[in-house]
């Protein structure tokens, strides 16, 4: 079996190692950028370092990018940090004859492009103790130092294999869209286990709440306490540079179990197929009709233009909108039922919340059950409220007052339209996330017929792929 591993992994590496000319170009541009950044940073008593997978040679071909971090004195105010950081960033990109734009994370930073290479110039505070960080980005220099010290050059290809393996299976990246394994986590796993195959062998035995503590900050007796501290976090990998932080906090339960499954799959059937993304075609109209005939559910989609915010803000807001729409439909007095839901956005001009309805149509009449007849005050209020609108009653049923009334909404579609057809202030009061509420207030559409779904697919083929993945939900066991 080891021979099979070696042959397959060697072949995969021939595809995922950057070509010499690619490596030369990226290295030369990084060297120039760092030199300029160091000179500009000195003007503000700051220093510059390179960060990212380039610094430890774990980057994949096509990923022509790196970060330059500008470490400012921790005595600086946040306002000054942002001001000076943008000034340095703009100078770096300008002197390299590139183009730039301002992006926003915890602090604004300069994102530039020089000769096809993406360069982010990020300001942070030069703190000496990781427990005294002033912002989240202050942590990166500690990670750079730790990986450079502990990840031996011979392990670079092992990290590449793990990154490619995760990327091909859509679980690479700790961003809000993916909720997967970050590059830093991949590097830590290789430091811990030494080889790509050893990572997979260990992954197969992981259970929810599994703890990895490379630096040995904690003992076995501390595991229950750690699981309580990092409650609801499926995997716990203690940050070697900060024992109070879980570097795996972003990983979703779905991606945790997916990793276990594909690890086991590769070990059972050693194949290069696991390292390259499977092609998913957009769902066809005929397939969509067949699926609906089989499932007997109704598809509803709330379509709107996404707000102009970074993906790490957009995706959480889209998921919260999805949850809130389900809550609105399933309020007790309405009795609609959502079977499953999904979210899609191309992050440019289309955002969709998909709601697959188990119960989407209801009878015209609805029974409302009130208080016990022995609850005098509540009974009085109930009778007063319903006596004029009741079709039947108020009557007594099992010692409770009850009435039959006309149902306000007969379809989930009508309920959605009524709930969302409000101004932004009201939408926000209903629990719709801020940026999304602003966009929905400008206009939205509830799609429910196949022709409209197919129009969306023709407009954005990736939406059709999303629909296929939604219906072809893979088993994780």
C-alpha positions, 0 to 999 in steps of 0.5 A: 500500500505504501508503494501505491501512496508513493506513486500516486502522491509523486504524480500529484506533486508533479501537478501541484508544485509551482513551475520554476518560472512561476516561483522565480517571478513570485519570489522576485516581486515579493523581494522588491515589495518587501524592500520598498515596504521596509523603506516606507515603514521606517518613516513611521518607526515600523518594520515590514515582513512577508507573510503567507504560504510564500514564506514557507514554500507551501503555495500552490501553482496559480496562487500568485499572491502574498502579504506584506505586514507592516508592524507599527509600534503598539503605542500608536493609536488605531486611527494613526495605524490605519492612516500610516498603513494605507500610506505605506501600502499605496506607496508600495504598489505605486512604486511597483507600478501596480494598481490598488484598492482599499479593502476592509477587515478589522483595519482597512488595508491596501490590496494591489496587483503588480504584473498579475501578482496579488499583494495585500499590504496589511497594517498591524501592531508590533506586540511582544506578547500574543496574549496582549493583541490589540487586533486580530491581525496582530497574531499573524507575525507570531504565526509566521515565526512559528511556522518558519521555525517548526515546518522543515523545508522537507515538509513543504510538499506534504503541506501542498498535498494536504491543501490540494486535497482539501481544496479539491473537496471544497473544505480548504479555507477558513473564510465565512463562505467555506468554513473549512481548514485554513492554510495555517491549520494544514501546516500545523497538522503536518507539523503534528503528524509529519506526513500527509498520509499520517494526517489522513490516518489520524483523521479517520479516528477523530471524534467531535471535540477532538483536541490537538495540542502540539506544544503540550500546554494541556494534559489529558485531564484538561480535555473536558475543560477545553471542550467546555471552553470551546463549546460547539467547536467540532475540532480543537487545535490549540494555537501554538502561539496562544494557548487560549485560542482554537485555530480550528474554530471556523471549521463547520461540523459538515466539513469535519465529517466530510474530511473524515470521509474523504480521508477514509476514502483515499486510504481505502482506494488510493487515487489521484482523483481525490486531489482534483475537483469533480465537475458538477454541471448545472441542473437541467430543466428536465432534471429539476422537474423529475426531482420535484415530481419525486420529492413532492416539495415546493421550491421557493427562492428569495432573489435580490442583489447582494450588498457591496460588502466583503464575502466574510460579511456577506456570507454570514448575513446570508445564512442569518437571513436564511435562518430568519426566513425559516423562523418567520414561515414556521411561526406557530400561528402560520404552520408552514414547514421548511424541509431544508434550505440553502444559500447562494451568491456570486458575490456580484449581482445575485444572492438567493436564499432557497427554501424547500417547503415540506408544507407550503399550502394551507387550508383557508380555515384555521383553528386557534386554541385559547386558554383554559376556561378556568383562566378567567382573565385570559378567557375574557381577552381571548373571547373579546379578540376573536368573537367578531372574526370567528367563523365558528365559536368561540367554543369549548374543546377539552376545557380550552376556548377555541375558535375557527377563523379565516387564515391570513396566508394560504401559501408560504409564498404570500407570507414571504412576500408580505414579510419582506415587502417592508422598508429597511428599518422594519426588516431590521426590526424583524431580525433581517441582517443590516446590509441584507435588509438594506438591499431587500428594501430596494427590491426582491423577487420570490421565485417559485416556478421552474421557468424562473429558476431556469432563467436564473441558471441561464443568467448564472450557470453556477447557480445551476451547479449550486442547485445540483449540489443541493439535491445531490447531498452526499452521505458523510458516513 
